[in-house]
């Protein structure tokens, strides 16, 4: 079965942040230090993320912003990322082909 990507933001370069939404409801990516996995759903004009887990890859002991991903919305052509308290914690540009 082919996995279909719905959207991708960030960079494909190693060590750079990225986020991918898959058609089956999975979310995956990296914040440059951690590998991220979880699930997503639509809410209004944005996205909610649940069961997000991170696995340390490169930056031992570093708290990186994308590992606190809870929700996101699109604004000004970017994905604005918020934590569980609704505070903006980062932005990702759409991946250019």
C-alpha positions as CSV (number, residue, x, y, z in Angstrom):
1,X,0.0,0.0,0.0
2,X,1.4,3.4,-1.0
3,X,1.6,6.0,1.7
4,X,0.3,9.4,0.5
5,X,1.7,12.6,1.9
6,X,-0.9,15.4,2.5
7,X,1.5,18.2,3.2
8,X,5.1,18.9,4.1
9,X,6.8,21.9,5.7
10,X,10.4,22.7,6.6
11,X,13.5,21.3,5.0
12,X,14.7,17.9,3.7
13,X,18.3,18.7,4.8
14,X,19.7,16.8,7.7
15,X,19.5,18.6,11.0
16,X,16.8,21.0,9.8
17,X,13.2,21.0,11.0
18,X,10.5,19.3,9.0
19,X,6.9,18.1,9.4
20,X,5.0,15.7,7.2
21,X,1.2,14.9,7.4
22,X,0.2,11.5,5.9
23,X,-3.2,10.7,4.5
24,X,-3.8,7.9,7.1
25,X,-3.6,10.5,10.0
26,X,0.1,10.0,10.9
27,X,2.4,12.9,11.5
28,X,6.2,12.5,11.3
29,X,9.2,14.7,11.0
30,X,12.2,16.1,12.8
31,X,13.0,19.3,14.6
32,X,16.7,18.9,13.7
33,X,17.4,17.1,16.9
34,X,14.5,14.7,17.5
35,X,12.6,12.4,15.3
36,X,8.9,13.0,15.8
37,X,5.9,10.6,15.4
38,X,2.2,10.9,16.2
39,X,-1.2,11.6,14.7
40,X,-3.0,14.6,13.4
41,X,-6.6,15.7,12.7
42,X,-8.1,18.8,11.1
43,X,-9.7,21.4,13.3
44,X,-11.2,24.4,11.5
45,X,-8.4,26.0,9.5
46,X,-5.7,24.3,11.5
47,X,-4.4,20.9,12.8
48,X,-4.4,19.2,16.1
49,X,-1.7,16.8,17.0
50,X,-1.9,13.9,19.5
51,X,0.2,11.0,20.8
52,X,3.3,12.9,19.7
53,X,6.5,11.2,20.8
54,X,10.1,12.2,20.1
55,X,13.2,10.1,19.9
56,X,16.5,11.8,20.5
57,X,18.8,11.6,17.5
58,X,21.4,14.3,17.5
59,X,21.2,16.8,20.4
60,X,21.4,14.9,23.6
61,X,19.8,16.8,26.5
62,X,18.4,19.6,24.4
63,X,14.8,20.7,24.6
64,X,13.8,21.5,21.1
65,X,10.7,23.5,20.1
66,X,9.0,21.1,17.7
67,X,8.9,18.3,20.3
68,X,6.2,20.4,22.1
69,X,4.0,20.5,19.0
70,X,0.3,20.4,19.9
71,X,-1.5,22.4,17.2
72,X,-0.8,24.4,14.1
73,X,-2.4,26.7,11.6
74,X,-1.4,28.2,8.3
75,X,-0.7,32.0,8.2
76,X,1.3,34.1,5.8
77,X,2.2,31.0,3.8
78,X,3.8,29.3,6.8
79,X,2.8,26.8,9.4
80,X,2.5,28.5,12.8
81,X,3.1,25.9,15.5
82,X,1.8,26.1,19.1
83,X,2.3,24.2,22.3
84,X,-0.5,22.7,24.5
85,X,-1.0,26.0,26.2
86,X,-1.6,27.7,22.8
87,X,1.7,29.7,22.8
88,X,3.4,30.1,19.4
89,X,6.7,28.1,19.6
90,X,7.8,28.2,15.9
91,X,7.1,28.5,12.2
92,X,7.9,26.3,9.3
93,X,7.8,27.3,5.6
94,X,6.3,25.0,3.0
95,X,8.7,22.6,1.5
96,X,9.6,23.8,-2.0
97,X,9.7,21.2,-4.8
